[in-house]
Amino acid sequence: MMDRPITVAVAGCGSRGQDTYTKILLEMPDKAKIVAAADIDPEKLEGMKKLTGIADDACYASAEEMLAQPRLADVMLICTPDRCHYMQAKDALLKDYDLLLEKPISPFANQCSELSRIAQERGRKVAVCHVLRYTAFYQKIKELIDAGVIGDTVNVQAIEQVCYWHQAHSFVRGNWRNEGLSSCMILQKCCHDMDILLWLTGKRCRSVSSFGGLHLFRAETRRRAARRAASIARSPPIAPITPCNSIWTNTAAPGMTGRRTSWPSSRRRRS
Ligand SMILES: NC(=O)c1ccc[n+]([C@@H]2O[C@H](COP(=O)([O-])OP(=O)(O)OC[C@H]3O[C@@H](n4cnc5c(N)ncnc54)[C@H](O)[C@@H]3O)[C@@H](O)[C@H]2O)c1
């Protein structure tokens, strides 16, 4: 236990770094103090300055620039896009930061192993953001399984629902649209499920299979959907169905009316 608040540097001030973790940390000033932030987007940095009150010279134009400084804090939150995690985490561990590291650690197993090895060698803590473990719901299930209340666990059936507008936004057109730029679906979305299953059962994984497709997001489906939307729109009072090419979710209730600027629209790519 430290007798002062833990100091924190935030790398990547988007949805997770700023909107989630920074806001949570600001609610516990006796435990944590944000002392530095980095983002390649000046608007995000401006947001961090307003939110946390950190000075201009504690803001960096990239995580790499922040990591080029001497160690600035006890902990670094690495909340940048998937493909940045490995190098930034490695550099941060070598600078003796403890880490809150966003998932997935890396799309490559050898990079995950390397980070694990460096963390152990340097005696650093790395908390990977498999956040479901910390929910009251899963903690209760874990407690019941461990206490044997439901008997032996021989089978788990679990479904994570990726809502249609989240899918259309983030995984078809958004930041996670291409696994070469981010990570594959089984890792990106289902790493939470894999983590939960391993944690709940205390077992190791023997094999994983993953398959999927973009059926709804092909041109022919779009034309059919547009025709259907047009015919429904002619019969009020039923709201028109949005053709899939415009499920871009800058709407209040995605695909419906109004405007939405928060998640997931806030993560819309800039092209
Ligand atoms: N644990 C969870 O449940 C959960 C949920 C959503 C996302 N994530 C993960 O969190 C990470 C961030 O996702 P997000 O939703 O916050 O995305 P985001 O796009 O909102 O935020 C990422 C931020 O990183 C910044 N950035 C990019 N390159 C940078 C660099 N070199 N240095 C500093 N900043 C840089 C971007 O400008 C952006 O502001 C992703 O890896 C994602 O997979 C985890």
The ligand as an ORCA input file, in Angstrom:
! r2SCAN-3c Opt
* xyz 0 1
  N     -11.558     -3.689    -22.156
  C     -12.581     -3.459    -22.945
  O     -13.704     -3.875    -22.683
  C     -12.373     -2.647    -24.200
  C     -13.450     -2.029    -24.826
  C     -13.214     -1.279    -25.961
  C     -11.922     -1.173    -26.470
  N     -10.903     -1.804    -25.864
  C      -9.509     -1.703    -26.382
  O      -8.971     -0.456    -25.961
  C      -8.067      0.047    -26.958
  C      -8.487      1.474    -27.295
  O      -9.806      1.449    -27.781
  P     -10.737      2.756    -27.746
  O     -12.091      2.254    -27.908
  O     -10.384      3.621    -26.598
  O     -10.263      3.452    -29.109
  P     -10.201      5.012    -29.420
  O      -9.934      5.115    -30.877
  O     -11.364      5.727    -28.840
  O      -8.909      5.513    -28.604
  C      -7.601      5.201    -29.000
  C      -6.803      6.498    -28.892
  O      -5.427      6.207    -29.118
  C      -4.895      7.315    -29.835
  N      -3.625      6.899    -30.431
  C      -3.397      6.212    -31.572
  N      -2.077      6.017    -31.740
  C      -1.466      6.583    -30.671
  C      -0.108      6.731    -30.270
  N       0.899      6.220    -30.999
  N       0.166      7.402    -29.127
  C      -0.845      7.918    -28.370
  N      -2.148      7.841    -28.711
  C      -2.443      7.168    -29.842
  C      -5.983      7.691    -30.810
  O      -5.812      9.007    -31.312
  C      -7.215      7.544    -29.933
  O      -7.552      8.757    -29.288
  C      -8.157     -0.904    -28.137
  O      -7.051     -1.762    -28.129
  C      -9.421     -1.704    -27.892
  O      -9.353     -3.017    -28.374
  C     -11.099     -2.509    -24.732
*
